[in-house]
Amino acid sequence: MLDAVYPPDPSSVMRIVAQALEEDRAFFDVTTRALVPPDQQGEGTFLFKSGGVVCGMEVVETVFGYMSPEIELDVLAPDGSVLEAGQIAAEVHGPLAAILSGERIALNLLQRMSGIATLTRRMVLAAAEGGAAQVVDTRKTTPGLRDIERYAVRVGGAKNHRNTLEDGVLIKDNHIAAGLKRGLTIPELIAEARRGVSHTLRVEIEVTDAAGALLAITGGADIVLLDNMSPAEMRQIVDSCDDAGVLFEASGGITEASIRAVAATGVHLISSGSLTHSAPALDISLEIEAV
């Protein structure tokens, strides 16, 4: 069950749902209009055909709320519940035409969010087998869906990295290359970044080898991102700089298969874009009957 995970902004959920329904022309469903009387009632069950983590019930409720105020959603398994194949997450009752016209969007979003939460949970559990590293996501999200996808990450048990470019300083390889063209070293880039932003923001920098990590630590970085390194390389850096007072973050191609070994290196954070960009949609159906 979900415990103390803050939900997505309701206004974002409404925007996402409204845009999706408009894209699908859900209020102009010619097939349902031609075949289903407005007063005919229906009911349905959200069946998990694959086991996984439930995520997106508020979104489903918002979809059907847009379609008709007469639709009722009875949630049997709240967000964060872990269901086995064949179990039911929710039941829906109300005007059949409205249920049918909103079905695809409700399922698309529920499957997407539950898929992310399910993959995230597996990666969090795998990381815990290797060490105490905190798993976090990245900004590699579907345009327009970031708020609900990052909520799904939280439901799966991971944390969020910076949400937007405004939320923190992350000096990446292209920033470093641009600075080198101007003759700036890594410590000088870190100092320049600190002068240019609020004192409340932490400064993180991406490095690709031990020499870069040492320069980042010397320059006073708060977080050192170890990018595309082997577990052996990461372990050597963490062990040799354990008393430096910085956080080490591992990133770059980290998957469910590799995350345990990465966690065992002693890094504090593991960021993976695969939580959102590679999570498969969970197999969920809406079994509908006319009444």
N, C-alpha and C positions, 0 to 999 in steps of 0.2 A: 504494500500500500504506500501511497505517496505521503511523505512527511516533511512539512515545512519547506515546500518548493513554491516560490512565488509564481503566480500565473502570468501569462502574457497580458499586456495592456489591452483592456476591453475594446478600446477604440481601434487598435491595430487588428484585433480579431474581426471586428465589424467591417473594417476596410477590406481586409483580405477576402472575407466571405462575400461581400457585396460585389467585389471585382470578379470573383470566380463565377458567381451566379450570372452576372452580366455577360461575361465571356461565353458562358454556356447557353445564354438566352433562355434561362430557366423559366421565365415568366411568359415565354412565347413557345411553349412545348406543343408543337402542332399535333403530334401523335396522341399525346394524352388529352389534349383539348377535344380531339375528334372522337376519342373512344371511351373516355371516363367521365361520367356525369359529375358535376361539381359537388353534389350532395352524397356521393358514394363514399363510404368510410373504408379505412384499411388499417392494417397493423403489420408490424414487421419486427424482426429480431436481427441484431448485429452479431453475426456468427464469426468467431475467430476460427478460420480454417487452418491456420498455423499458430503454434504457440508463440507467445510474446508478451510484451508490456503494453498495456492499454495507455493511449495518450491521444487526447483530442476531443473528449466528451463535451467540453464547453463549446468547441468549434462546431461540432455536430448540432448541438442545441441552437446555436446561433443561425446555422443554415436553415433549420426547420422553422425557427422563429421568423425569419425573413419570408419563408414560403407561406406560412399561415399561422396566426395566433392560436388556432384551434389544435395544432399538433402538440402532443405531449410526448416527452422523452423520459422514460424511466431508466435511470442509470443503475445497472446491477453491479458493475465493476468500475469504480472510479479510476481516474488517471493514476498510474503507478501500480495498479493491480497486475499480477502476472497470471495470464491465462494459458491453459493448455488447449491444443487443437480440439474443437468441438464444443467449447464453452461459449456462452452468450455474454456480451458486454452490456447490452442495453436493449430496451424494447421501445418501439415507437407506435403511437396510435393517433388517428385523426383523418382528415380528408385525404382520400387515396390519391387524388390527382396531385395535390401539393407534395405528398410524400414521394411519389414517382418522379416528379420534376426536380426535386432537390436531391434525389438519391445519389446521383453520380458525384456531385460536388462534396456531399457529406462523406462518401466513401473515399474519394481521392485524398481529402485532407486527413481523414482518420488513418488511412493506410500509410500515408507519408509520415505522419507524426509518430504513429506506433512503430513503424519500421526504424526510425531514428532512435527512439527510446529503447527498442529491443537491442539494436547493435551497440548502442552506448552501454547498456547494462552488461553485455557480454565483455566489452573491452574493459570496463571498470573492474569486473570480477577477475579478468585475466591479469590486469595490472596488479591487483591486490595479492596475487599469488607470488609476484616477484618482489614487491617492496611496498613502500608507503607513498609513492608518488600520486599526486592529484591529477586526474585526467581532465583535460579541458578541450573545448572545441576551437574552431578558427572562424574567420569571416567567409569561409568558402560555403556560402549558403545560396539557396535558390533566390534570385532577385524577387523582392516583394514578399517573401515568406520568412524572412529572418527571425521575426519575433516569435512565430510559432515553432520554427525549427529549433531555435535555441532553447525554448521552453521544453521541447521534447528531449533535448540533451540533458537538461536539469532533471527531468522526470526519470531519465535513465541512470541518474546517479553521478553524472559528471558536473563540472562547473563551466562557466562561460569565460572565454578570454575577452579582450576588449570588443565591445559591440560595434563601435564605429571608429573611424580614424581620429575622432576627437577625444577618445577616451583614454589614450595613453600613448607614450612615445615608444615606437618600435623601429629602431634603426636597422634597416635590412641591407642586403648586399648592394642594391642599386644606390641607396643613400651613401654607403661607404665608398663605392666607386666614384660617385659624384664628388665626394669630399676629397678623395685622393687626387682627383684632377685639379683641385684647388690647393693641393699641398697639405691637406689636413690629415693628421694621424687619427687613430681610433680614440685615444683619450681626448684629443682636441674636438672631435665630433661630439663626444658625450658632453663635454663642457659647453659647447655651443648650443646643444639641444636644451640643456638645463637653463641657459640664459634666455632661451626663446619661449619657454612654456611656464605654466604655473608651478609653484613649489609643491603643489599637492599631487602632481603627476609623477609616477615612477618612470625611470628610463630603462628600457630594455634594448639590447643590441644583439644582433645575430652574428655568430662566428662559425667558422668551418674547420678550425683546428685549434690545437693547444696554445699556439703562439697568439692567436687572435683572442682566445679566452683570457690569457694573462694580461693582454693589453686592455681588454674590457674591464677587468677587475681593477687594474691599476688606475684606469680612468674614472672609476667610481660608479660603474653601472650598478643598478639595483638588481637587474635580472640579466643573465647571460643565456642566450638561446643557442644551444648546440645543434647545428643544422646538418642533417644528413651525415651524421657520424656513425661509426660502428659502435656497438655496446662496449667493446674494449676501449675505444678512444674516449668515450664518455666517462667510463668508470675511472680511467687514469686521471682525467681532468678533475672530476668530483673529489676523488681521493686526495689529490695533491693540493686542492684549493678549498678543502672542507671548512677551514676556519676563516675564510675570506669574508664571510658575512653577506654573501649574495645568494640569490636563488638561481638554480640551474634548471632550464627548461629544455627538454628534448623535443625535436620536431623533424619532420621530413620523412615522408613515406611510411609512417607508422601505422600498422594494421593490427587486426585482431591476432594474427599469427606471430607478430614480432613484439607486441607491447609488453609481454611478461619479461623478456630479456632486457628491454629498455628500462623497465621499472627496477630491475635488480641492480642497475648501475648506481643507484643512489640519487638520481636526479629528483628534484622537488616537484616538477611539473612535466606532464607529457601532453603535448598538443597534437591533435590529429584532425585534419580536414575530412578524413573518411567518415567521421561520425555523421556528417551532413551530406557531403557530396557523393558518397558511395553507399549509403544505407538503402537496401532494397525495400520497396513498399511491402508491408505485411499483408498476407492474404486474408482479407476480411470480406464477407458478403453481407448484404442486407436482404434477408429472406422476407418477402412481402406477400401478404394475402389480402384479398378483398373480404369485407364483412358486410 
